[in-house]
Amino acid sequence: MPNILVVAEHFNGQLRKASRSALGAAGALAARTGGQVSGLVVGYRVGGVAEDLAAHGIPVAVVDLPALTHYLSESYAPVVAAAARAAGATWVVGAATAQGKDLLPCVAALMGGVCATDAIAFTGEGQEVLVRRPMWAGNVLADVELRGEIKVVSIRATEFAAAEKAGLPGSVKALPVAVDESAIRTRFIAFAGSGGDRPDLTEARVVISGGRGTNGDFSEIEALADLLNAAIGSSRAAVDAGWAAGDLQVGQTGKVVAPEVYIAAGISGAQQHLAGMKGAKVIIAINTDPEAPIFQVADYGVVGDLFEVLPALRSLVAASQKQGT
Ligand SMILES: Cc1cc2nc3c(=O)[nH]c(=O)nc-3n(C[C@H](O)[C@H](O)[C@H](O)COP(=O)(O)OP(=O)(O)OC[C@H]3O[C@@H](n4cnc5c(N)ncnc54)[C@H](O)[C@@H]3O)c2cc1C
């Protein structure tokens, strides 16, 4: 029977939302392969994260060592590979976050396995399960057959529903895996978070993105984001112009987001941008050009100048917040 190991990610002592989606993906995979799902938490003082993961009704192995305080692929990948071997895992699943994109291919290489990144669905049954992944900015979907005993998959968290907690929690067991610190040639120095007090771009409920149409002035976007506790994103044009930081870029070569509401202000809606946000539940586009392609994917569109529309929207939001609606 296939064993599916979910590698959980955590930040500030909390299980990441994307890992709950990875667990949801593992559940979908288990339904197709008839496999069993278990979880893995790697880090230091991560007992709470392991308990949280186990609350989804799966057995969880935890490797808790001071040497794993900060994520480094050099220290984490051998630990995950050892834990996957100990679990007899044939599938290793994690979220395609910045960390997952770094870690999972290393795990596949260490285990002599095969790897598919950015999975958005599984198809087929039993031994014939295929991994569906986007190519060419989502213009092509490939169903990939993973020929290998160990299959490592990173999943796009926006495409899988987060797993729900179960009535009965699973077990949590410490796994005795050592870290060979002498073999680690990279060193964690500092973590520089971006976005200040704003929510993480990939986890925020509301994202407001600005493009070339902002002409470099994000002040109206920031003001509305403050009001809605939203994350700020941008198109690549705004990043290339130096108006927004690179880690705010949404799209094929930026971040993939699926918030409840995505507001695109002064963004034309190029395919490469859509690749990063078309999974949003509600898309609102503000653009002066009625022919802008963004309107084809928008649920609500306003043809107008963002410097007039955003302040008007802010007044409406402020008024409704005042009324408590
Ligand atoms: C390999 C590759 C990867 C790429 N990856 C990405 C990616 O990850 N993310 C990404 O975003 N792009 C990416 N791009 C670039 C992409 O093709 C577009 O060039 C880019 O998305 C355009 O950004 P934009 O919509 O801000 O600018 P534009 O296409 O110039 O659109 C600006 C829009 O603003 C509107 N506008 C102007 N003034 C106002 C105003 N005052 N109020 C309201 N609307 C106004 C205009 O009508 C226009 O529609 C990639 C390209 C390539 C080749």
The ligand as an SDF file (V2000), in Angstrom:
LIG
                    3D

 53 58  0  0  0  0  0  0  0  0999 V2000
    8.7320   34.8910  -19.1320 C   0  0  0  0  0  0  0  0  0  0  0  0
    7.8640   35.9930  -18.5920 C   0  0  0  0  0  0  0  0  0  0  0  0
    7.4400   35.9340  -17.3000 C   0  0  0  0  0  0  0  0  0  0  0  0
    6.6270   36.9520  -16.7830 C   0  0  0  0  0  0  0  0  0  0  0  0
    6.2030   36.8650  -15.4840 N   0  0  0  0  0  0  0  0  0  0  0  0
    5.3490   37.7890  -15.0260 C   0  0  0  0  0  0  0  0  0  0  0  0
    4.8220   37.7070  -13.7020 C   0  0  0  0  0  0  0  0  0  0  0  0
    5.1540   36.8170  -12.9310 O   0  0  0  0  0  0  0  0  0  0  0  0
    3.9610   38.6620  -13.3120 N   0  0  0  0  0  0  0  0  0  0  0  0
    3.5540   39.6920  -14.1200 C   0  0  0  0  0  0  0  0  0  0  0  0
    2.7610   40.5330  -13.6720 O   0  0  0  0  0  0  0  0  0  0  0  0
    4.0650   39.7980  -15.3540 N   0  0  0  0  0  0  0  0  0  0  0  0
    4.9600   38.8920  -15.8150 C   0  0  0  0  0  0  0  0  0  0  0  0
    5.4610   39.0440  -17.0670 N   0  0  0  0  0  0  0  0  0  0  0  0
    5.2130   40.3120  -17.7910 C   0  0  0  0  0  0  0  0  0  0  0  0
    3.8520   40.3540  -18.4650 C   0  0  0  0  0  0  0  0  0  0  0  0
    3.9300   39.7900  -19.7510 O   0  0  0  0  0  0  0  0  0  0  0  0
    3.3710   41.8180  -18.5860 C   0  0  0  0  0  0  0  0  0  0  0  0
    4.3530   42.5410  -19.3000 O   0  0  0  0  0  0  0  0  0  0  0  0
    3.1270   42.4950  -17.2530 C   0  0  0  0  0  0  0  0  0  0  0  0
    2.2900   41.7040  -16.4550 O   0  0  0  0  0  0  0  0  0  0  0  0
    2.4640   43.8520  -17.5150 C   0  0  0  0  0  0  0  0  0  0  0  0
    2.3040   44.5240  -16.3220 O   0  0  0  0  0  0  0  0  0  0  0  0
    1.1480   45.6080  -16.1620 P   0  0  0  0  0  0  0  0  0  0  0  0
   -0.1720   44.9620  -16.4010 O   0  0  0  0  0  0  0  0  0  0  0  0
    1.3640   46.3030  -14.8740 O   0  0  0  0  0  0  0  0  0  0  0  0
    1.5260   46.6510  -17.3010 O   0  0  0  0  0  0  0  0  0  0  0  0
    0.7860   46.9820  -18.6770 P   0  0  0  0  0  0  0  0  0  0  0  0
    0.5830   45.7610  -19.4800 O   0  0  0  0  0  0  0  0  0  0  0  0
    1.5350   48.1080  -19.2730 O   0  0  0  0  0  0  0  0  0  0  0  0
   -0.6590   47.4700  -18.2230 O   0  0  0  0  0  0  0  0  0  0  0  0
   -0.8890   48.6420  -17.5220 C   0  0  0  0  0  0  0  0  0  0  0  0
   -2.3930   48.8350  -17.4780 C   0  0  0  0  0  0  0  0  0  0  0  0
   -2.7140   49.9360  -16.6740 O   0  0  0  0  0  0  0  0  0  0  0  0
   -3.8240   50.5960  -17.2530 C   0  0  0  0  0  0  0  0  0  0  0  0
   -3.7920   51.9560  -16.7320 N   0  0  0  0  0  0  0  0  0  0  0  0
   -2.9580   52.9780  -17.0370 C   0  0  0  0  0  0  0  0  0  0  0  0
   -3.1880   54.0640  -16.2680 N   0  0  0  0  0  0  0  0  0  0  0  0
   -4.2080   53.7210  -15.4600 C   0  0  0  0  0  0  0  0  0  0  0  0
   -4.9170   54.4090  -14.4330 C   0  0  0  0  0  0  0  0  0  0  0  0
   -4.5740   55.6560  -14.0640 N   0  0  0  0  0  0  0  0  0  0  0  0
   -5.9250   53.7710  -13.8070 N   0  0  0  0  0  0  0  0  0  0  0  0
   -6.2800   52.5100  -14.1360 C   0  0  0  0  0  0  0  0  0  0  0  0
   -5.6440   51.8200  -15.1220 N   0  0  0  0  0  0  0  0  0  0  0  0
   -4.6160   52.4060  -15.7530 C   0  0  0  0  0  0  0  0  0  0  0  0
   -3.6230   50.4880  -18.7340 C   0  0  0  0  0  0  0  0  0  0  0  0
   -4.8440   50.6060  -19.4260 O   0  0  0  0  0  0  0  0  0  0  0  0
   -3.0290   49.0780  -18.8460 C   0  0  0  0  0  0  0  0  0  0  0  0
   -4.0410   48.1080  -19.0550 O   0  0  0  0  0  0  0  0  0  0  0  0
    6.2690   38.0410  -17.5980 C   0  0  0  0  0  0  0  0  0  0  0  0
    6.7160   38.0870  -18.9180 C   0  0  0  0  0  0  0  0  0  0  0  0
    7.4930   37.0810  -19.4220 C   0  0  0  0  0  0  0  0  0  0  0  0
    7.9530   37.1430  -20.8430 C   0  0  0  0  0  0  0  0  0  0  0  0
  1  2  1  0
  2  3  1  0
  2 52  2  0
  3  4  2  0
  4  5  1  0
  4 50  1  0
  5  6  2  0
  6  7  1  0
  6 13  1  0
  7  8  2  0
  7  9  1  0
  9 10  1  0
 10 11  2  0
 10 12  1  0
 12 13  2  0
 13 14  1  0
 14 15  1  0
 14 50  1  0
 15 16  1  0
 16 17  1  0
 16 18  1  0
 18 19  1  0
 18 20  1  0
 20 21  1  0
 20 22  1  0
 22 23  1  0
 23 24  1  0
 24 25  2  0
 24 26  1  0
 24 27  1  0
 27 28  1  0
 28 29  2  0
 28 30  1  0
 28 31  1  0
 31 32  1  0
 32 33  1  0
 33 34  1  0
 33 48  1  0
 34 35  1  0
 35 36  1  0
 35 46  1  0
 36 37  1  0
 36 45  1  0
 37 38  2  0
 38 39  1  0
 39 40  1  0
 39 45  2  0
 40 41  1  0
 40 42  2  0
 42 43  1  0
 43 44  2  0
 44 45  1  0
 46 47  1  0
 46 48  1  0
 48 49  1  0
 50 51  2  0
 51 52  1  0
 52 53  1  0
M  END
$$$$
